Amino acid sequence: MKKLLIIGAILVILGLGGVILKYYKIKKVKQKINEVYNDYVVTIRDTNLYVKSGNKYQKIGEVKANTILNLDIKGVYMHLNDTNYYVFYKDIEKTIYTKINDPYIATRYAITTSDFSLTKDDEVLRLKESNHLDIIKEDEDYIVKFNNQYYNLKKTDATEVKGKANEEADDGIKILYYEQLYDKKVRDCPNTYCVTVDAFSE
């Protein structure tokens, strides 16, 4: 009987120890998630992109180290803004990044192949499912927008190009963006996004 009591006590202690260990493990994960989450993060290694299927996350592509990503949902798998994709919290860290004001309205979008790459100088992202990506500009490649970043998309990786709202156009439409007016007789332009009073009047 005494042995049974001892065994029971040991099992209780082990059970409580397991619960406490699990609690601190979850707490540590949450702390790490809070440390790395930000509107803009950077990948710290070559890693995977995932899609959510039910309660599981399945690999759908790859992303290179030192790639800027724009997030909008915090979790073990962080959601990439304006996409269906996620990145694992251990593969990113906060970065200081100022969003560039977008001077174009996309009037066309490209329907990609089911296995395509997005590049800057080198390959940055590779995805294994078709996407609809806004075309910002056309040159030797398409300049497209993905996750609030500009990338090059090879024309061979686009199966079709369509006009948005059934309107065909040759290129993006440039629009005027400014943050404030200034009088050049009084002072110089205080920042990049400003326009003179005379120019605005014209």
Steps between C-alpha positions, in 0.01 A plus 500: 500500500783735591667432163175582318476831684858583411443410134179707499679798649779472240245488217322809637830688527598398146157603372520840666856542373382429146219756529737764638759426230234528229380831647848652493563366151181665370589820687845504341354450152252786550780724624710421193202564269451843658871575464515428126158622386488832316326652198823438311741216573800347326573131449815391684556187289374332185162368608157383390168665431185318607128492426243410763284196435259439786716502813818405315760706317636359177813610317418687179823681416836636609635840592866602517682642801497880544161539331268772633149373579191697600296331775150561630417207731709379796543130582733201483447535127496871410263606222638698204283802432285491185588134426394148598844417640671459835858490633624323814578730794850357559608599148448877529598802705385861523644748256489877461325563171308800370230415252558668165201700382363326192483747205309264268151364461518156341263460208603146407585179679693189404376148555811300584590140430464248783876509565659844471769723649508865604839668479686820575869454424473127566214264568324610818177303508378184335137388519340181381149619431350751257455861614337816367761776533448870423729623222660832591719534193606303194858479375698189410313346793183599678546709814234361733383567853504222759464549876546879459836452324603533135647197323591393149285230343628335183251524218538126446363453855174676408237294322272798437475875555162662560375852548350579838126566489510383135704803397812445289791738549859518386655580837433621853351845533725737691330718758619802695580434863604774738502554875512877519523825305785745546599843373849482348542875564485429873677165542615186322294187460490339847472141374486283188124511461417868465404737224538876459198725527564624143520147361181397682316803359596395147 
